[in-house]
Amino acid sequence: MKIVDLSHLMNVHTPGWVGYAGNKMYYAQNLQTKMIVAQRIDTALHVGTHIDGAMHGTDGMGDMASYPLDFLVGPGAVVDVSKHMDDWAVITPDMIEQAPVEVRDGDILIIHTGWHRYWEGQPEQDLVKYFCMHPGGKIELLEWMLKKKIKWFGIDCGSGDHSMNTSIRLMRPDLAKRFEARVGKSCEEFFGEYNYIHKKSGRHISEDMFPFHSYAFQEGLIHAENIGGDIEKMLNQRAVIGAFPWRYEGLEACPCRIVCFQGMDEAVEAVGDVAKAVLGSRRIAAGQSMGGPDGR
């Protein structure tokens, strides 16, 4: 078996998403005073390579403790679409389907855009380009993923949504203006509205940004962001892919290692209630009743 790590190195310089704090690490005690070293980390959860739970973008479902291991770990593909990418490029289903690797129904999907090159500490580091000008899909790609029953997907960008289909367009109106000049439309016109029904209240929802966080999460399609590490060793290959966040009840996202395992059977079975995330009905800090990742 071969193991390839798709995780970025994390340190005190690791940035959070736009508008989010990064992290700090410090010594709570040290050898010369207490005979033992103890450290503390204060961090946002959307820092470095991490996975978002459905709780991050929808009501009452999908904290980190609710995801069984055979959801987080399973067969999948790393698809290279980098030849199609440029600032603010749109990732389409055709790009994925035309890649020389098969994406099967129920897979875990990792999308390589090449944007990991601009991450903190890389030779081409450019954090404005990385976070504010990265590619992403429109609603067509989301619907394709739902049709393919993709378990979860990861991308080597700052968000699972296109950078200009997030609140970055409000935080950086200068860049939004450049994007709109480039495409000849406003952000709202270019991406359009999407509509869905709130699964708990039945409310009709119409939104014009963050479809891969709100609509997708409600449907159980979550994603990992800031994929990197040795991703280029896995381009257009299949593997058993795993994400390993903390088993932390009530946590809406978590930094994690994301790893490809090659040379092993693709069949994955979670054994035991812990691996299956069988916790029963419970309460989170916000007071919402929690079940599994789909709200049950």
N, C-alpha and C positions, 0 to 999 in steps of 0.2 A: 504494500500500500504506500502511496505517495501522498504527502500533505502539502498543500500550498495555501499560504495565509494571504487573505485579501484585505487585511486590516492595516490602517495607518498607524504609525508610531504616535503615541500620545505623550505629551509633556506640558509644561506650564505655558508654552506658546501656542498650543492647539486652540484654534478659534472655535467659537460657537457660531451658530447660524446668525444671519444678519439681525441685529437688535438683541441678540442673546449674549449673556456673559460667557466668557471662556471658563477656565478653571484655575484654581490655585492649589498648590501642594505645599505643606509646611510641616515642620517638626513639632510634635507635641511634647516630646522628650527625647533625650539623646543618651549615648553611652556614658559620657563623662559626668552626667549628673544623676541619671537614674539606672544606669547599667544596662538598659534596654532601649533600643530605638523604636519610637512609635511616631507615625506620621498621620496626617489628616488630609483629605481632599475635599474641597468645596467646588462643586461643579454643576453646571446645567446638564441636563440629560442628553441634549442634542449637540454633543461635542464629540469630535472625532468620528470614527466609524461607529455607527449606532443603528439600532432598529427602533422604529416607531410602532407602538401598539395602537390598536383602533381607538382606545381611550383618548389618544392625543387629538383626534379630530371628530369624534362622534360620541353620542351619549351612552354611558353605562355598559360598555363592553370592551374587552381586550386590554387588560393590564398585563404586565410582564409575567405574572404567575399563572395566567390562564392559558398560555400557549403550550400544548404538549410537544414533547421532543420530536415526535414523528411529523409535526407541522414545521418546526424550526429546522429539522434536518431531513433531507430527502434528495432524490435525484433531480438533476437540473442541468442547465447549460449556461455557459458564459458566451455571450454573443457580442461580437465586435462590430460596431456601427461607425467607428471613428472616421472612416474614409468619407462619410457623408456629413461630418460635423464641421461647424463653424460657429462663430458667436451667435447665440440665440437660435440655433438650428432646431428644427422640429423632427423628432424621432417618429417614424411611421411604422405601422405593422409590416409593410412591405420590406423595409430595411431589415427587420428581424427575420422574416420568412425567407429572404434571399441570401442570408448568411449561410456559410458552408457548415452548419451544425443544426441538428434537428432539435426543435423545441416541441416537446410532447405535452399533451393535455395533463394537467396536474403538476407540472414541473415547478421548481424554483428557477427563477430567471435572473441572471446577472447581466446588466447592460454596460458595456464598455464604450464610452464616448471618447476617451483620451483625456478627459478634463482633470483626471487625477494628477496630471503633470503640473498643474498650477497650484496644487495644495501647499500648505505651509511646510517649509523646509526642503522643498524640491528645487532642483536647479532652475526651473522655469517659474518659480513661485510668483503668483499674481492673484491675490485674494479677491480683488474686485472682479476680475475676470471669472475666477472660480465660482464665487457665490452669486454674482449679479448678472453674468452674461452666459450662464451655462445652458445647454440644450435641454429639451424635455419633450414629452408627448402632449398631444391634445386629447380631447375626449375620445377620439377614434381609437387611440392606442389603449386607453383605459377599457373601452368596451371590448376590444380584441382580447385583452388579458382576462377579462371576466369570462368571455366565451371559451377561452383556452383553459379556464379553471386554474390559472397560475396561483400557486399557494401564496407566495410572496415574491417580490422582486427587489433587487438592489441595483444601485447605480453609482458611478464614480463622480457624482456631482453633489452640490450642497443641498439639493432638495429632490424629492421624487416628482415634484411638479416642475414644469418649465419655469425658469427664473422670473420671467415677466408675467407668469400666471400665478404669482404669489403677491404678498403685500410689499415685496421689494419695489414694485412699481409705484407704490405710494411713498415709501421711505427714500427712494432715489428717483425723483421725478426727472432729474437730468438724464439718467440712463434710459428711463421710459421714453423720453422725448426722442432720443437717438434710435431706440428700437422702433418706435412708430414711424419715424422718417424712413427707416430701412425697409419696413414692410408696407408702407403706404396706407396704414390703417391705425386706428387707436387700438390699445391693448384689448379693450372691451369688444371691439368689432373683430379683431383678429382671432381671439380665442372663443368668443361667443358665450352665451349663457348655457348652463346645463340645468336639468330639472330632475328631481327624484322625490320620493315620498319617504318621510321620516318613519323608520320602522317601528318606533315605539309609540309616538303620538299620532301618526297618520298625517302630520302636517306636510303640505306641499311646499317644497323648497326650490327656489330658483337662485342660483349663484353665478358669479362670473370670475371666480378664482379658486385655487386650491382644490380642484376636482379629485386629485390623487390622495388628498387628505380627508375630505369629507365624504363624498359619494363612495369612493373606493373603500375607505375604512369601514363604512357601514355595511358594505357587501362582503367584508372579511378579507379584502385584498390590502395587505399592509406592505410596507417597504423598508429597506435599509438604505441609509444615505452615507456618503463619504467613503465608498468602497475604494480601496487602493492596494497598498502592499505590493505583492507580486502578481497582480491581476494579469499583467502582460504574458505571464507564463501559461495562462489558461485560456487564451483567446480561441473562440470557436471550438471549444471542447466540452464534453459532457463529464460530469462528476457527481458524486454525492456531495451536496453543499449544506453546510450547517452554520447557523447563527446561534451564539451562546450568551444571551443576556442573563442578568441576575434573575433568580427565581424570587422576585420581590412583589408581594401583594400590593396593589394600588399604584404601581409605578407605570407611568404612561409611555415611557421610552427608556432606553438604556444603552450606554456604550457597550460594545461587545466585540468579540473576535468573530470574524466570518472566514470560514475555512472550506477549501475544496479537498475531498478525499478521492483519490483515483486508485484504480486497481482493486476495487471491492464490489461486492454485489450491490445493486441499486435498491434491493428490497430493504426497507427500514421499518422496524416494529418497535413501538414504545412498550416497555414491559413494566408493569406495576403502576399503582395509582399516582405516584409522584411523577414518573415519566409521562403519564397520560394526562397530567394536570387535573386530576379528579379531586376537586376541593369542595364541591357543593356550593350552595348559595352562601354569599358572604357580603360583608360591607367594606367599602373603602373609606378613606378619610373624608371624602366629600359627602358621604352619607348615602351614596347610590348603591342599590343592590347589584351585585356583580355575579355573573356566571362565567361561561366560557368566552372565547374570543368572538363568537358570534352573538353573545348576549344571553345564551341559554344557561 
